[in-house]
Amino acid sequence: MRYSRTSKILSIAAVVALSLSACGGGGDKSAEGGGDTGRVIVVDGSEPQNPLIPTNTNEVGGGAILDLVFAGLISYDADGKPQNEVAESIETEDSQNYTIKLKEGQTFTNGDPVTASSFVDAWNYGAAAKNAQLSSYFFESIEGYDEAAAEGSKIDEMTGLKVVDDTTFTVKLKQPESDFPLRLGYSAFYPMPAEALKDPKKYGEHPVGNGPYKFDGEDAWQHQQQIKLVPNESYEGPRKAQNAGVTFKIYQNDTTAYQDLISDNLDVLKTIPTSDIKNYKNDLGDRSIESPYAGNQTIAIPYYLDNFKGEAGKLRRQALSMAINREEITQVIFNGGRTPAKEFTAPVLDGYSDSIPGSENLAYNPEKAKELWKKAEELEPYDKSEKLTIAYNADKGDHKTWVQAVVNNIKNNLGIEVSGKPYATFKEVRTDATDHKLTGAVRAGWQADYPSLANFLGPIYTTGAGSNDAVYSNEKFDAAISEGLSSATVEEGNKAMNKAQEMLLADLPAIPLWYQVAQGGWSNNVTNVEFGWNGVPLYYAITGK
């Protein structure tokens, strides 16, 4: 029942060195298996956007499920430190050529062995253009990715992946990248059994994994209601289930979830509704948490919107940013539980800087905002028929209040028509974002996949990346990210990443708002609740009382 982390997340160098050194309320107390108490833990969740394919899941609802159903080569502990999971060793002499050996005897829950091919085939599937996977970008560093991922390509294998034997495979990157092993705990790199690639859509409805949990029968995923997981008895890794299962209850709004929490009808709530932030510590006492994590909140503005293209669009983006009073919103609405953003990553990460050139574009300056908007009008008149909207999901996160505050700031300071655009579910708004069908801006928070500045930049803003809601494309930015990844030291890499951020701070494909803070709580029925470095509870460690 504690959470403590006051130091920054480990630097990439320290983390990689450690990784390579090995070279519910309503819970069913009668459920079988796992844990000392035999209690099923009921937690809040959201409907996944897509069938649960590791290489095609890039949102938190589906990601939370995948991280329990699958085990990767490595996983991350509460502080973001990697630990070998399926990998026996990850070795390299030049940071470009890696030899990966798997632990013996690993199996999927259908009995199939986890082999080197389970990883290589899954990664090739994720990279191939014909499969159109949202997380394809994560394989970009591997030799042969460019050919496999090219539009219209029929190539379905990357030349940089080679199976040596059942428990060994090699990876050749396009360039040396010392933090490559650090990424391998992210879901895009999970293995998949052969059956997954034969019928991915069917498999995604009932994924067979190798992690600490498995789906509880054929009807485990009851869409828009719940997803029931039970312990995988054959799992022997560092995340062994300490309970009889985890049921993700899908709520249509966080207020209902919070009422269930304080009534002990829900065991863990990851995010406190905005309307209850001022009271939740009094309501829950020592069953609550408030701590920074590797996450942020932004508003992405697609480049396919006519009013936000070219130089005029750039000026309008800057004007919108300067019209938002982040300090007031974080104090009044979040009761000080957020920190105004100074750049695009998160302060808990090694290499973070609050003084990157261009950060002044994130400071509240209504007079400058008016001036920039006027300059944009002189270049290209604003088409008032395309009313600016800010899309958000109404089911999770209680975003309506802060979106309305941002809307009011923009209206009052720029005198333009703007409004919030609620979507019923997170799934729906993410579908429009990934299909490039947004009619305005969209709220676009980010929860880290692995502890690195690069993770907040490459997957979101490089050309063609799966989470690039703004459809931003800047060759110089892409080159800067590539340079950062190939740097010889962590310090040099971080400098390159922050240099790349200078371009983002000028172009503002998204407008950073604030850094996230884990504000959650748990019921009287559970103990051993801890939230990790990325703001996600360590579900496998939770036990009943």
KAFEN-V927953 format. One record per helix or strand of 3 or more residues. SS is the DSSP state (helix for helix, strand for strand). FROM is the first residue (numbers start at 0). LEN is the number of residues. If there is no record, write none. Layout:
ss:SS from:FROM len:LEN
ss:SS from:FROM len:LEN
//
This chain:
ss:helix from:11 len:9
ss:strand from:39 len:6
ss:helix from:53 len:3
ss:helix from:59 len:10
ss:strand from:73 len:3
ss:strand from:81 len:3
ss:strand from:86 len:6
ss:strand from:96 len:6
ss:helix from:115 len:12
ss:helix from:128 len:3
ss:helix from:135 len:4
ss:helix from:144 len:5
ss:strand from:160 len:5
ss:strand from:167 len:6
ss:helix from:179 len:6
ss:helix from:186 len:3
ss:helix from:193 len:5
ss:helix from:199 len:6
ss:strand from:212 len:3
ss:strand from:225 len:6
ss:strand from:244 len:6
ss:helix from:253 len:9
ss:helix from:273 len:3
ss:helix from:279 len:8
ss:strand from:287 len:13
ss:helix from:305 len:3
ss:helix from:309 len:13
ss:helix from:325 len:7
ss:helix from:358 len:4
ss:helix from:365 len:14
ss:strand from:387 len:6
ss:helix from:399 len:15
ss:strand from:417 len:6
ss:helix from:425 len:9
ss:strand from:440 len:3
ss:helix from:452 len:4
ss:helix from:457 len:4
ss:helix from:474 len:11
ss:helix from:489 len:18
ss:strand from:509 len:13
ss:helix from:538 len:3
//
